[in-house]
Every structure is written in C-alpha cells, then in structure tokens.
Amino acid sequence: MSLTLASIFASGMILQRELPVRVWGTVEPGARVEVRIQWQAVAAVADTQGDWFCTLAPLHASDAEALEVCAGDERITLSDVAVGEVFIAAGQSNMEFWMRYDQDAEEFRPTCANPRIRFYDQPKCSYPGQTEDFDYSKVGIWRKATPEDLDYFSAVGYYFARGMEMVLDVPVGIVGCNYGGTKSSAWMTPEHARIVQPEQVAAFEAQLQGLPYEELLANGRLNVDKNDKGYATWPAWNEFFLGGTPSAEEGRAFMANLIADAAASADAASNDAAAEAQVKPGMMAPTKEAPGALFTYMVLPIAGFTTRGVLWYQGESDDEDDGAQARHAEALRTIIADWREAWQRADLPFLVVQLPGFGSWESMGLDAHDWPTIRAGQQQVTDEDERAWLCSIGDLGDKHDIHPKEKKPVGERLSLLALRHLLGMGVPADAPRCIGAERKGPWVILHFEHADGGLVLAGAEANALELLRDGEPVPFKAGTRGDRLVIVPDEPTTDPLEVRFAQTNWYRTNLYSGAEIPVLPFSLTC
C-alpha cells in the first residue's frame, strides 16, 4: 500500500489558520508518516488497516506554503498551499447553485480573479464506488477565483468568501458539500434518519417495491441521477431550470422533449437493450434519498478537514412528504450533532440560512405546502444552540421559482454572521427579532432586539404583516419608531389581537434593521 492523502488534500488547497489542523491518509500498516509545514514536523504510525492521521499545531495565515508528507522512501509534496479561513458550504440546490446561473455573475466575472479565494467541490456520491461510474474530472479539485472557473463556484459560497477575504485580508477556502433536491434524512446517519424522518424513509422504501436496496443497487436498478454528477458538460436540465425561470408551458415542453429523446434512443437500440431500458421495480428510487447516503458518502470522506464552521442551506425538500415539515427541527438538530461527532468537535459552528418565501415552481408543477413550519424549526434550533446562528433572507424569495437567482446578499449576510460570532468583530449581523408587544390605547407596539440603527420600512406598507381578531383580518396602518413597530387598527378595539409576520408560504419582507437585515418571522397575541 503506497502512501496516499485523502483526496481533499491537494496542491492549491487552503488550510484553516489558528486551529489544530488534521491531515490523514493511508500507507502500509505500521509505517511511520511525517507531515511538515511552516517549520513543523509531526509524525504518526499507521494502524493495522493502514490508516493514519496527524494533527498539526495551529498555522498562521499565508498565501503559499509547501506541505510535505513522508513515509520511508515515499514522499508527497503539495505546492501552493494557502492558510486562512475555511468553511464548509453544505445543503441542497440553493447552496449548490453555481455562479454560472447567478444574476450578478457577469458583473463580477471580469474582475473576480483572486488567488486567495478558492473552492473545492466534494463529488456528489450516494453509494460506494460511484466515482468510478461517471466522469468526475471536473469536481473534487481545488479551483481559484478566475473568470474561467467562476462558473463552478457555489454562488453563496463565492459571495461569502469574497466578503470574508475583503475584511480579513487572508485566503478563504470554501468546501462545497451539497447536492440538489436532497432531504434531511440523507444528511444524517442512517440509524438516525429512520428515527428522525420516518416519513422520508417510508417514501424512499415505497419506491423499492419491497425489494432489497443492496440487491437493486448491485444490479444497477436504482435512480442514480446521472445528470447531476461530475459535470463533464453542463447538463441540459440545469441549464434550462437553473439558468432562468421558465413558465409552466415551457417546463412541460422541455420535459416532453426529454422524454421524446429518451424514447427515440430506446427505439434505436436492439430489442434486448430496449427491454433492459424498461422501468423495473426500484428504478425510480433515487440513491441520494437513501437514509444516510450523503452523510456516508459525501460527509464522512471530508469529516475532520479543519474548518472554521459550516454554512447550511437546506429544507426545501423537507416539504415533499407530509409530516416531515414538523420533524425538521429535530432533523436539523440531529444533522448538527452527527456532523459535530464526525468532526470530533462539539463546538463546530453552523450558520443556517432560513428559507425565504416561495409559492409554486410552475415549470416543475411543485407547490409549497408548509414552509412556515420548516422556517420555525430552523429558528427553534438556532435559538437553542449556542454555536448556531440564523441568516435571514425573507426579502429574497421568488414566488414562482424555488431557486432565487440573487445569491449575493445571502453570502454577504452569512459572512457578517461569521465575522461577528466566529471572529469577534463588532459588525451588525443578526436579524431583528420581535421580543414582545404591548397595547397603548389603540396602538399595538412591537419591540425588537438586533434592530441595529432602528427598524426601517422600505415602502408605504409592511409586507407579510397581518393583524387578526378572532381569526379575521383587521385593517391597520403600521410604521417604525426606533426599534419598535407601531400598528394602529383602523377601528380601535380592546379585544385580543394576533400579530403574524411572514407566516405564509409566499411573502417578501420589506422590514429591516438599519443594517439592511430583514426581520425574522414571528407570531404573537396581545
């Protein structure tokens, strides 16, 4: 067994500064391995399976280092290794969403070249040996921010890294560990998935039609989502649905053409091949929805790669199975715990993006069912966890597209949270939060914390705000006074009033802090 490093360790990478750095790989069992960088030399002995790891003392920021790994006569030298800030950008398609499709990409492309901003895209794998089945040559590599490579960056990740590098003046690396259209049950251990998200697991197993998963997998009779793998070319589905917001008619026409092309290919094949192409039991079960699949085959291979924290943007697919929405809080809590255990860091920070407003993805015939419950779960978990914070983007949703094209504010707001809570900088970062209400005569006065610079209403009326008496809408006017929101019913009443803010599937908020961060959803009675 020759000396190897885990695949994420490669020339051009970025290592985390100021924290102990873990490096690992394989070699002959019992062999002594030495790792050298920045005047350090740390040794380890491989175990009986040939696995080894070393932990380096904290490194200082640097634009270029060499990392040497030696075992006997074998030597691996990685060049152009930077040291700075590293974050994992994880979740589903809105975190995966490439700069290629971002609405502002062409504005930044001409001047984006910056060797200090780098991106590693973890291969999208959901079963063992998958990287041997497809062309993965364009992923699993470290890229720098250049006009040519900008397309491959997570848009949220790029804007986050850009904001961090401008403030900190150190290299910033983003490790993309994301996969579009994935449910929370795939991102935790298989054992926990069956307990925490039983509706999602049941929906997956129903597609197996009673047949053993391992047998179907071994016989190639599962849906491997071939268009979403290594990007040897940009898949037509992504170009169409992510590159714009097609109408329902355009979406139906596109899908009809895909089906027609597939049918033509089958007709051109031999009878045996055509028979083999028919849908068989299990073929509709996506491997990426298998319980714990992405935790096992995407997360664990990079677990331990030293990072400042995790950027998490997931939850849309937890709206697909009735009952899963109410379990989202426990699912997110479980994902955080499982990842912290995998990294062996009980304090691993999570910066969680709260889902924005959404109505229906017309081109795919997908409607929102209960996004408010998912948002409430995200808020509950980050409220309870001292090492998790919530990023508010309630002003950025798209009523008819599950993939809003404007990612710059998302990445920048995440960077503010990281700068404040993880790096100790006194920048305003937290979303305004309603902390109570009082009645003064006909007025309803709502009090907020984190209203840096006072509340700002961007418009004549407050979007997404409702006032109800006995469940019926009450006409009102609203305005801001410092860190308070004042609501005045058109007809004075002493009856109890319910105030609801951003409690529907679709909305777009226009109520901000002075730091231009939108208010979080809330509901109360006063």
Stockholm file with secondary structure:
# STOCKHOLM 1.0

chainA/1-526         MSLTLASIFASGMILQRELPVRVWGTVEPGARVEVRIQWQAVAAVADTQGDWFCTLAPLHASDAEALEVCAGDERITLSDVAVGEVFIAAGQSNMEFWMRYDQDAEEFRPTCANPRIRFYDQPKCSYPGQTEDFDYSKVGIWRKATPEDLDYFSAVGYYFARGMEMVLDVPVGIVGCNYGGTKSSAWMTPEHARIVQPEQVAAFEAQLQGLPYEELLANGRLNVDKNDKGYATWPAWNEFFLGGTPSAEEGRAFMANLIADAAASADAASNDAAAEAQVKPGMMAPTKEAPGALFTYMVLPIAGFTTRGVLWYQGESDDEDDGAQARHAEALRTIIADWREAWQRADLPFLVVQLPGFGSWESMGLDAHDWPTIRAGQQQVTDEDERAWLCSIGDLGDKHDIHPKEKKPVGERLSLLALRHLLGMGVPADAPRCIGAERKGPWVILHFEHADGGLVLAGAEANALELLRDGEPVPFKAGTRGDRLVIVPDEPTTDPLEVRFAQTNWYRTNLYSGAEIPVLPFSLTC
#=GR chainA/1-526 SS CCCEECTTCCTTCEEESSSCEEEEEECSTTCEEEEEETTEEEEEECCTTSEEEEEECCCCCEEEEEEEEEETTEEEEEEEEEEEEEEEEEESHHHHCBGGGCTTHHHHGGGCCEEEEEEEECCCCSSTTGGGTSCCTTSSSEEEECTTTGGGSBHHHHHHHHHHHHHHCSCEEEEEEECTTCCGGGGSCHHHHHHHCHHHHHHHHHHTTTCCHHHHHHTTCSBCCGGGSSCSSCCHHHHHHTSSCCCHHHHHHHHHHHHHHHHHHHHHSCHHHHHHHSCCTTTTSBGGGSTTHHIIIIITTTTTCCCSEEEEECCGGGGSSTTTTTTHHHHHHHHHHHHHHHHTCTTCCEEEECCCCCCEEGGGTEECSCHHHHHHHHHHHHHHCTTEEEECCTTSCCTTCSSCSCCHHHHHHHHHHIIIIITCCCCCCSCCEEEEEEEETTEEEEEEESCTTCEEECSSSCTTEEEEETTEECCEEEEEETTEEEEEESSCCCSCCEEEESCSSSCCCCEEETTSCBCCCEEEEC
#=GC SS_cons         CCCEECTTCCTTCEEESSSCEEEEEECSTTCEEEEEETTEEEEEECCTTSEEEEEECCCCCEEEEEEEEEETTEEEEEEEEEEEEEEEEEESHHHHCBGGGCTTHHHHGGGCCEEEEEEEECCCCSSTTGGGTSCCTTSSSEEEECTTTGGGSBHHHHHHHHHHHHHHCSCEEEEEEECTTCCGGGGSCHHHHHHHCHHHHHHHHHHTTTCCHHHHHHTTCSBCCGGGSSCSSCCHHHHHHTSSCCCHHHHHHHHHHHHHHHHHHHHHSCHHHHHHHSCCTTTTSBGGGSTTHHIIIIITTTTTCCCSEEEEECCGGGGSSTTTTTTHHHHHHHHHHHHHHHHTCTTCCEEEECCCCCCEEGGGTEECSCHHHHHHHHHHHHHHCTTEEEECCTTSCCTTCSSCSCCHHHHHHHHHHIIIIITCCCCCCSCCEEEEEEEETTEEEEEEESCTTCEEECSSSCTTEEEEETTEECCEEEEEETTEEEEEESSCCCSCCEEEESCSSSCCCCEEETTSCBCCCEEEEC
//
